């Protein structure tokens, strides 16, 4: 048992539901109890949803005694009746998985008569957490739907990664689109946010793939590379040099010469200015490199809560002299931030509360955050415009 | 319950854990420890973290695979409880979950061990997502407090009234003043606002629930304390208060004459707003049980209430259901939400009372939408608060929630033309 005050990652069913709800025509049926429909709360309150993308099977005590089969089947049938030309993703909640019921027979029987495509999520209900479940969902949809196709006439890329899970997803989507457009390259598809099922089917038309959220995209990126020979750039374009690096990487793949401007940061922050970062690893690493290598800040603390990235995260920042922490324990992160005494904290909602206590300036740059912050956010830190925004944050914090 | 139709599909409600939110606002010194999986912890966190308090009134005790396999959780739980006690908690409530129920965790034994070791009050609330609505959470917490502490509470002797349900100090003041004016002897409120407030329930107590979802607590009151329970309509709206106080006056053979005057005054205070609302065709799509008395109040105010649905019904609603039958309001138990939306469209309903999570969606379907969560936090009990029921705060200044309205309508139009909001 772990005693926690703040969870950085939600459960697997949440990762599946939020990913699927990003897509037009994908529905999530949570094989869970009556009280397990809460992802809908987050979607319903944080976003202007005009449909109900998530429902729960609603298991009760009767099913606990007599088995879940009848209730599960009737929920599937109802969902199938309500949806049209959709994919229904069935995700088990943690508690439902403890009942250890074999649902595969019910699903197999149902598949012979359903109108919509039904997929059982491969995310493990307890072992996998939100990001891994989102990654598995994207991969599963890609495997199910992507079909061989001729490459587009002109060079094009897919932008993979923006989703309801990310606090700045819409902004990132726009920023990445602008960066790609500035190279004269077309965007074939953006997914999962705002995508249709058809967009998944036509993924192989693109010449390459880029991502705004490597952590949830890497499974699909690898699959597309292996099955459809689509190379990808997994780096995020953060900072001026980071954006140039991204452009060079994409240029090498697509055979064009990078034309990114040679703009450099002419902003010189105070030598003693200190910044603490808490974010998914690729974002935290990109920001830390920008602050330490491009702006010359000595005081940078970079932290990530995705424990699977521990070694890679530390290695990525080893040369920059940035102190790294990989933990999902909010008390440890709070303690480290307090002893670091930063002037500016860029993190999740939790760190914005730490900032209130320590009287540091703060900005929320990563989920989890309150659902109302999602509606207010969507300010991307990607690309040269994103770098300018970071400089603005530093300036306002007195750097 | 012959008054209700049963449907039984596609419901939507919050897990009873949601009750931690409003209960902790009304009871000082309480700290909840939610023992469950990541779903439970994330739900509580996302719902309550924005309160901006430095010391949140809850901890997340996250069950991991080894806990599920062994069932041994006392030692780590002790650590979490110690920290809560160090933070100043006077009462710790262990809150169960679906996982705890499947594991058959004995929360009562755990609470007993913690109580003896920590020397703070510890209660065990066997809540879980197997229950049908958010109101059930309060019922489970109060019945746990009754079992653990009801017998040890102070006061409450003789033939006096005990009001059951969580209430703010403001609501208590309103009810206390009104009962005093009516000559009703009030022993107090259970659970009150802190440990020292808890009133003792005896065989002579006359207990009345303030909310429609307290059936488990009422069973405990009857079975463990032998108290008499009255189940009149709930004191929501002038009509409900008149019935509520009227039942007590009749039971205690008191003078009924001041009651009609108080009811008339409350009706006068709501008349203007009620006249605007009377133009509306309304449907209440329930996620708890609070919709039942509100449907009765809205119907008595002159709105055309087409139907009210709720995840489940209980025996304590007998009085309310009788009134709804008289008012020709259809009651549906376990309604299919999607079917309800179609029915609302077919009947030309323009005002929907629905779950907060669905408010944007209901809005997109063209309904003026009032999120039911407003009423879980609204001061609405008693004659003096009756006007609040028809004045949901448009900009959420009081409730933190806003009225959801169709996109094409401007807020000013709503205020001036539709008569809603301030």
Interface residues (C-beta under 8 A of the other chain):
Chain A: X1 X2 X3 X4 X5 X6 X7 X9 X10 X11 X13 X14 X32 X33 X34 X35 X36 X37 X38 X40 X41 X42 X44 X45 X47 X48 X49 X50 X51 X52 X55 X58 X59 X60 X61 X64 X74 X75 X78 X82 X93 X94 X95 X96 X98 X99 X126 X127 X129 X349 X350 X353 X356 X357 X368 X370 X371 X372
Chain B: X9 X10 X11 X12 X13 X14 X15 X16 X17 X35 X36 X37 X38 X39 X41 X42 X43 X45 X46 X47 X49 X50 X52 X54 X56 X59 X60 X61 X62 X63 X64 X65 X67 X68 X73 X76 X77 X79 X80 X83 X97 X98 X99 X101 X102 X103 X128 X129 X130 X131 X132 X311 X336 X337 X338 X356 X357 X358 X359 X360 X361 X364
